[in-house]
Amino acid sequence: MFPKGTLLNPLKFHQMNTHCAGCGQSFEPEPGFYFGAMFVSYGLNTAFFIAVWMLLALLVEDYSLSTVLILMGLTVIVFLPLTFRLSRSIWIAIFVPFQKAATQNLT
Ligand SMILES: [Zn+2]
């Protein structure tokens, strides 16, 4: 779905291929298709928040609210490329069914 070698580039991680190289499926079936991926992203970030909070509670005896908020902010920024790509991949996987036959025709 995404061009090779762009995951860690902060200016390019959001770039997407227009079509699947295997079956030709469009990666943007309609304008604004990925609007809903925002909700997947919200879920993923909530999971990150809970993980950060639990780790902090386990490792540090006494922490302030600002420590939690700063760590959560950093987590969101560090994981942004991953969250972005995962949420779009999950979103398209929900709405575009995988067809094994199309893959088999290639080999
Ligand atoms: Zn494909």
Backbone and ligand atoms as CSV (ligand in chain L), in Angstrom:
chain,resi,resn,atom,element,x,y,z
A,1,MET,N,N,0.824,-1.219,0.000
A,1,MET,CA,C,0.000,0.000,0.000
A,1,MET,C,C,0.855,1.264,0.000
A,2,PHE,N,N,2.039,1.147,0.631
A,2,PHE,CA,C,2.896,2.324,0.796
A,2,PHE,C,C,4.232,2.093,0.102
A,3,PRO,N,N,4.812,3.162,-0.503
A,3,PRO,CA,C,6.095,2.977,-1.189
A,3,PRO,C,C,7.173,2.513,-0.210
A,4,LYS,N,N,8.078,1.667,-0.691
A,4,LYS,CA,C,9.136,1.122,0.163
A,4,LYS,C,C,10.061,2.226,0.672
A,5,GLY,N,N,10.528,2.058,1.892
A,5,GLY,CA,C,11.550,2.946,2.431
A,5,GLY,C,C,11.075,4.322,2.843
A,6,THR,N,N,9.772,4.518,2.989
A,6,THR,CA,C,9.287,5.851,3.356
A,6,THR,C,C,8.719,5.897,4.769
A,7,LEU,N,N,8.705,4.765,5.479
A,7,LEU,CA,C,8.077,4.728,6.806
A,7,LEU,C,C,8.739,5.689,7.782
A,8,LEU,N,N,10.071,5.754,7.755
A,8,LEU,CA,C,10.774,6.570,8.745
A,8,LEU,C,C,11.075,7.981,8.260
A,9,ASN,N,N,10.649,8.313,7.049
A,9,ASN,CA,C,10.859,9.665,6.541
A,9,ASN,C,C,9.674,10.543,6.949
A,10,PRO,N,N,9.896,11.545,7.808
A,10,PRO,CA,C,8.780,12.346,8.327
A,10,PRO,C,C,8.011,13.104,7.248
A,11,LEU,N,N,8.638,13.326,6.078
A,11,LEU,CA,C,7.945,14.056,5.017
A,11,LEU,C,C,7.253,13.129,4.025
A,12,LYS,N,N,7.539,11.839,4.122
A,12,LYS,CA,C,7.011,10.930,3.092
A,12,LYS,C,C,6.192,9.769,3.636
A,13,PHE,N,N,6.129,9.604,4.976
A,13,PHE,CA,C,5.474,8.405,5.515
A,13,PHE,C,C,4.005,8.318,5.129
A,14,HIS,N,N,3.376,9.471,4.772
A,14,HIS,CA,C,1.947,9.468,4.454
A,14,HIS,C,C,1.671,9.128,2.985
A,15,GLN,N,N,2.730,9.028,2.173
A,15,GLN,CA,C,2.506,8.745,0.751
A,15,GLN,C,C,1.975,7.329,0.553
A,16,MET,N,N,1.070,7.205,-0.411
A,16,MET,CA,C,0.491,5.892,-0.697
A,16,MET,C,C,0.597,5.589,-2.179
A,17,ASN,N,N,0.707,4.300,-2.506
A,17,ASN,CA,C,0.585,3.896,-3.896
A,17,ASN,C,C,-0.877,4.077,-4.305
A,18,THR,N,N,-1.116,4.356,-5.588
A,18,THR,CA,C,-2.496,4.572,-6.007
A,18,THR,C,C,-3.243,3.250,-6.198
A,19,HIS,N,N,-2.514,2.221,-6.633
A,19,HIS,CA,C,-3.156,0.936,-6.880
A,19,HIS,C,C,-2.301,-0.205,-6.354
A,20,CYS,N,N,-2.944,-1.326,-6.075
A,20,CYS,CA,C,-2.227,-2.523,-5.643
A,20,CYS,C,C,-1.420,-3.080,-6.819
A,21,ALA,N,N,-0.132,-3.354,-6.576
A,21,ALA,CA,C,0.723,-3.888,-7.635
A,21,ALA,C,C,0.306,-5.304,-8.019
A,22,GLY,N,N,-0.364,-6.013,-7.102
A,22,GLY,CA,C,-0.757,-7.391,-7.352
A,22,GLY,C,C,-2.031,-7.508,-8.156
A,23,CYS,N,N,-3.090,-6.808,-7.725
A,23,CYS,CA,C,-4.406,-7.012,-8.336
A,23,CYS,C,C,-5.004,-5.745,-8.943
A,24,GLY,N,N,-4.357,-4.602,-8.774
A,24,GLY,CA,C,-4.862,-3.378,-9.369
A,24,GLY,C,C,-5.951,-2.688,-8.577
A,25,GLN,N,N,-6.265,-3.195,-7.385
A,25,GLN,CA,C,-7.270,-2.566,-6.530
A,25,GLN,C,C,-6.836,-1.131,-6.199
A,26,SER,N,N,-7.765,-0.189,-6.398
A,26,SER,CA,C,-7.464,1.203,-6.067
A,26,SER,C,C,-7.335,1.363,-4.554
A,27,PHE,N,N,-6.335,2.093,-4.125
A,27,PHE,CA,C,-6.163,2.330,-2.698
A,27,PHE,C,C,-6.942,3.548,-2.216
A,28,GLU,N,N,-7.616,4.230,-3.148
A,28,GLU,CA,C,-8.554,5.278,-2.738
A,28,GLU,C,C,-9.841,5.070,-3.537
A,29,PRO,N,N,-10.667,4.099,-3.070
A,29,PRO,CA,C,-11.866,3.724,-3.828
A,29,PRO,C,C,-12.820,4.890,-4.062
A,30,GLU,N,N,-12.844,5.866,-3.160
A,30,GLU,CA,C,-13.695,7.044,-3.343
A,30,GLU,C,C,-13.047,8.213,-2.606
A,31,PRO,N,N,-13.382,9.464,-2.986
A,31,PRO,CA,C,-12.762,10.605,-2.301
A,31,PRO,C,C,-13.114,10.586,-0.814
A,32,GLY,N,N,-12.147,10.871,0.021
A,32,GLY,CA,C,-12.385,10.894,1.460
A,32,GLY,C,C,-12.565,9.523,2.073
A,33,PHE,N,N,-12.128,8.501,1.352
A,33,PHE,CA,C,-12.326,7.121,1.828
A,33,PHE,C,C,-11.738,6.916,3.226
A,34,TYR,N,N,-10.564,7.545,3.486
A,34,TYR,CA,C,-9.866,7.265,4.733
A,34,TYR,C,C,-10.310,8.149,5.897
A,35,PHE,N,N,-11.368,8.928,5.708
A,35,PHE,CA,C,-11.888,9.749,6.809
A,35,PHE,C,C,-12.172,8.870,8.026
A,36,GLY,N,N,-12.762,7.707,7.775
A,36,GLY,CA,C,-13.140,6.805,8.860
A,36,GLY,C,C,-11.949,6.141,9.532
A,37,ALA,N,N,-10.794,6.156,8.850
A,37,ALA,CA,C,-9.580,5.573,9.444
A,37,ALA,C,C,-9.195,6.347,10.703
A,38,MET,N,N,-9.691,7.572,10.787
A,38,MET,CA,C,-9.477,8.406,11.969
A,38,MET,C,C,-10.001,7.704,13.234
A,39,PHE,N,N,-11.104,6.986,13.086
A,39,PHE,CA,C,-11.678,6.303,14.256
A,39,PHE,C,C,-10.828,5.098,14.641
A,40,VAL,N,N,-10.256,4.436,13.641
A,40,VAL,CA,C,-9.331,3.326,13.921
A,40,VAL,C,C,-8.110,3.888,14.642
A,41,SER,N,N,-7.607,5.008,14.127
A,41,SER,CA,C,-6.454,5.670,14.724
A,41,SER,C,C,-6.733,6.064,16.179
A,42,TYR,N,N,-7.937,6.549,16.415
A,42,TYR,CA,C,-8.357,6.916,17.774
A,42,TYR,C,C,-8.270,5.706,18.702
A,43,GLY,N,N,-8.751,4.560,18.209
A,43,GLY,CA,C,-8.691,3.332,18.997
A,43,GLY,C,C,-7.262,2.904,19.275
A,44,LEU,N,N,-6.409,2.980,18.238
A,44,LEU,CA,C,-5.001,2.595,18.412
A,44,LEU,C,C,-4.318,3.513,19.429
A,45,ASN,N,N,-4.575,4.813,19.298
A,45,ASN,CA,C,-3.936,5.754,20.230
A,45,ASN,C,C,-4.425,5.558,21.664
A,46,THR,N,N,-5.688,5.210,21.807
A,46,THR,CA,C,-6.203,4.918,23.143
A,46,THR,C,C,-5.458,3.734,23.746
A,47,ALA,N,N,-5.190,2.715,22.919
A,47,ALA,CA,C,-4.421,1.562,23.384
A,47,ALA,C,C,-3.010,1.993,23.800
A,48,PHE,N,N,-2.382,2.882,23.004
A,48,PHE,CA,C,-1.058,3.400,23.366
A,48,PHE,C,C,-1.116,4.151,24.695
A,49,PHE,N,N,-2.142,4.975,24.863
A,49,PHE,CA,C,-2.281,5.765,26.094
A,49,PHE,C,C,-2.366,4.848,27.314
A,50,ILE,N,N,-3.188,3.827,27.195
A,50,ILE,CA,C,-3.364,2.904,28.319
A,50,ILE,C,C,-2.048,2.188,28.610
A,51,ALA,N,N,-1.320,1.792,27.539
A,51,ALA,CA,C,-0.028,1.119,27.728
A,51,ALA,C,C,0.962,2.041,28.440
A,52,VAL,N,N,1.043,3.302,27.995
A,52,VAL,CA,C,1.962,4.274,28.615
A,52,VAL,C,C,1.597,4.477,30.076
A,53,TRP,N,N,0.333,4.640,30.317
A,53,TRP,CA,C,-0.134,4.895,31.684
A,53,TRP,C,C,0.162,3.714,32.600
A,54,MET,N,N,-0.095,2.492,32.087
A,54,MET,CA,C,0.165,1.307,32.901
A,54,MET,C,C,1.656,1.112,33.161
A,55,LEU,N,N,2.471,1.327,32.122
A,55,LEU,CA,C,3.928,1.204,32.296
A,55,LEU,C,C,4.431,2.199,33.340
A,56,LEU,N,N,3.952,3.417,33.220
A,56,LEU,CA,C,4.369,4.467,34.162
A,56,LEU,C,C,3.949,4.100,35.583
A,57,ALA,N,N,2.732,3.597,35.735
A,57,ALA,CA,C,2.235,3.223,37.059
A,57,ALA,C,C,3.043,2.072,37.649
A,58,LEU,N,N,3.520,1.168,36.778
A,58,LEU,CA,C,4.303,0.029,37.247
A,58,LEU,C,C,5.740,0.424,37.592
A,59,LEU,N,N,6.330,1.325,36.775
A,59,LEU,CA,C,7.758,1.609,36.903
A,59,LEU,C,C,8.072,2.782,37.827
A,60,VAL,N,N,7.166,3.745,37.867
A,60,VAL,CA,C,7.449,4.950,38.654
A,60,VAL,C,C,6.458,5.040,39.804
A,61,GLU,N,N,6.998,5.257,40.996
A,61,GLU,CA,C,6.135,5.266,42.170
A,61,GLU,C,C,5.268,6.535,42.249
A,62,ASP,N,N,5.913,7.664,41.984
A,62,ASP,CA,C,5.190,8.927,42.114
A,62,ASP,C,C,5.373,9.765,40.843
A,63,TYR,N,N,4.302,9.945,40.069
A,63,TYR,CA,C,4.426,10.736,38.839
A,63,TYR,C,C,3.318,11.781,38.789
A,64,SER,N,N,3.613,12.871,38.064
A,64,SER,CA,C,2.630,13.960,37.994
A,64,SER,C,C,1.783,13.819,36.718
A,65,LEU,N,N,0.699,14.556,36.678
A,65,LEU,CA,C,-0.187,14.544,35.507
A,65,LEU,C,C,0.553,15.033,34.275
A,66,SER,N,N,1.415,16.067,34.450
A,66,SER,CA,C,2.142,16.575,33.279
A,66,SER,C,C,3.111,15.534,32.730
A,67,THR,N,N,3.689,14.726,33.596
A,67,THR,CA,C,4.565,13.642,33.113
A,67,THR,C,C,3.772,12.694,32.219
A,68,VAL,N,N,2.591,12.320,32.677
A,68,VAL,CA,C,1.746,11.413,31.891
A,68,VAL,C,C,1.403,12.045,30.546
A,69,LEU,N,N,0.989,13.312,30.562
A,69,LEU,CA,C,0.561,13.981,29.330
A,69,LEU,C,C,1.723,14.140,28.354
A,70,ILE,N,N,2.917,14.511,28.863
A,70,ILE,CA,C,4.083,14.670,27.996
A,70,ILE,C,C,4.465,13.326,27.374
A,71,LEU,N,N,4.475,12.279,28.190
A,71,LEU,CA,C,4.810,10.943,27.664
A,71,LEU,C,C,3.798,10.482,26.618
A,72,MET,N,N,2.524,10.744,26.851
A,72,MET,CA,C,1.493,10.354,25.882
A,72,MET,C,C,1.655,11.136,24.582
A,73,GLY,N,N,1.964,12.431,24.708
A,73,GLY,CA,C,2.196,13.263,23.520
A,73,GLY,C,C,3.370,12.742,22.706
A,74,LEU,N,N,4.460,12.419,23.396
A,74,LEU,CA,C,5.646,11.882,22.714
A,74,LEU,C,C,5.332,10.552,22.046
A,75,THR,N,N,4.564,9.723,22.738
A,75,THR,CA,C,4.193,8.415,22.176
A,75,THR,C,C,3.412,8.598,20.866
A,76,VAL,N,N,2.467,9.527,20.865
A,76,VAL,CA,C,1.669,9.770,19.662
A,76,VAL,C,C,2.568,10.209,18.510
A,77,ILE,N,N,3.518,11.113,18.804
A,77,ILE,CA,C,4.395,11.622,17.742
A,77,ILE,C,C,5.321,10.526,17.226
A,78,VAL,N,N,5.907,9.761,18.148
A,78,VAL,CA,C,6.847,8.706,17.750
A,78,VAL,C,C,6.138,7.624,16.921
A,79,PHE,N,N,4.935,7.272,17.327
A,79,PHE,CA,C,4.219,6.191,16.641
A,79,PHE,C,C,3.333,6.673,15.500
A,80,LEU,N,N,3.351,7.972,15.195
A,80,LEU,CA,C,2.466,8.518,14.165
A,80,LEU,C,C,2.553,7.782,12.822
A,81,PRO,N,N,3.760,7.574,12.258
A,81,PRO,CA,C,3.803,6.872,10.960
A,81,PRO,C,C,3.175,5.483,11.026
A,82,LEU,N,N,3.431,4.784,12.122
A,82,LEU,CA,C,2.888,3.440,12.296
A,82,LEU,C,C,1.369,3.479,12.471
A,83,THR,N,N,0.889,4.371,13.316
A,83,THR,CA,C,-0.547,4.508,13.551
A,83,THR,C,C,-1.273,4.879,12.259
A,84,PHE,N,N,-0.675,5.828,11.523
A,84,PHE,CA,C,-1.269,6.294,10.267
A,84,PHE,C,C,-1.454,5.135,9.293
A,85,ARG,N,N,-0.379,4.372,9.099
A,85,ARG,CA,C,-0.435,3.284,8.113
A,85,ARG,C,C,-1.314,2.130,8.588
A,86,LEU,N,N,-1.211,1.817,9.868
A,86,LEU,CA,C,-2.027,0.731,10.405
A,86,LEU,C,C,-3.505,1.056,10.302
A,87,SER,N,N,-3.885,2.279,10.651
A,87,SER,CA,C,-5.309,2.615,10.644
A,87,SER,C,C,-5.854,2.610,9.223
A,88,ARG,N,N,-5.061,3.100,8.250
A,88,ARG,CA,C,-5.530,3.053,6.862
A,88,ARG,C,C,-5.630,1.615,6.352
A,89,SER,N,N,-4.639,0.786,6.734
A,89,SER,CA,C,-4.661,-0.615,6.296
A,89,SER,C,C,-5.859,-1.347,6.876
A,90,ILE,N,N,-6.123,-1.113,8.162
A,90,ILE,CA,C,-7.258,-1.767,8.814
A,90,ILE,C,C,-8.558,-1.290,8.178
A,91,TRP,N,N,-8.640,0.025,7.899
A,91,TRP,CA,C,-9.854,0.594,7.325
A,91,TRP,C,C,-10.168,-0.007,5.958
A,92,ILE,N,N,-9.156,-0.090,5.096
A,92,ILE,CA,C,-9.426,-0.638,3.754
A,92,ILE,C,C,-9.691,-2.147,3.834
A,93,ALA,N,N,-9.073,-2.814,4.824
A,93,ALA,CA,C,-9.311,-4.261,4.978
A,93,ALA,C,C,-10.750,-4.526,5.403
A,94,ILE,N,N,-11.375,-3.564,6.094
A,94,ILE,CA,C,-12.764,-3.739,6.518
A,94,ILE,C,C,-13.697,-3.645,5.307
A,95,PHE,N,N,-13.388,-2.714,4.383
A,95,PHE,CA,C,-14.341,-2.423,3.312
A,95,PHE,C,C,-14.026,-3.064,1.971
A,96,VAL,N,N,-12.783,-3.465,1.768
A,96,VAL,CA,C,-12.438,-4.134,0.510
A,96,VAL,C,C,-12.047,-5.560,0.836
A,97,PRO,N,N,-12.907,-6.526,0.503
A,97,PRO,CA,C,-12.628,-7.919,0.863
A,97,PRO,C,C,-11.433,-8.469,0.091
A,98,PHE,N,N,-10.637,-9.288,0.768
A,98,PHE,CA,C,-9.494,-9.954,0.144
A,98,PHE,C,C,-9.997,-11.077,-0.736
A,99,GLN,N,N,-9.553,-11.078,-1.999
A,99,GLN,CA,C,-9.972,-12.139,-2.909
A,99,GLN,C,C,-8.779,-12.994,-3.263
A,100,LYS,N,N,-8.816,-14.208,-2.783
A,100,LYS,CA,C,-7.682,-15.109,-2.983
A,100,LYS,C,C,-7.460,-15.389,-4.464
A,101,ALA,N,N,-8.539,-15.495,-5.220
A,101,ALA,CA,C,-8.443,-15.842,-6.640
A,101,ALA,C,C,-7.565,-14.835,-7.390
A,102,ALA,N,N,-7.706,-13.564,-7.082
A,102,ALA,CA,C,-6.937,-12.533,-7.777
A,102,ALA,C,C,-5.445,-12.732,-7.535
A,103,THR,N,N,-5.079,-13.155,-6.317
A,103,THR,CA,C,-3.676,-13.374,-5.991
A,103,THR,C,C,-3.144,-14.619,-6.700
A,104,GLN,N,N,-3.979,-15.648,-6.765
A,104,GLN,CA,C,-3.552,-16.919,-7.372
A,104,GLN,C,C,-3.291,-16.772,-8.871
A,105,ASN,N,N,-4.004,-15.853,-9.522
A,105,ASN,CA,C,-3.834,-15.674,-10.954
A,105,ASN,C,C,-2.441,-15.155,-11.321
A,106,LEU,N,N,-1.764,-14.576,-10.337
A,106,LEU,CA,C,-0.448,-13.993,-10.602
A,106,LEU,C,C,0.632,-15.050,-10.722
A,107,THR,N,N,0.440,-16.147,-10.032
A,107,THR,CA,C,1.531,-17.143,-9.973
A,107,THR,C,C,1.382,-18.242,-11.023
L,1,ZN,ZN,ZN,-4.038,-6.509,-4.442
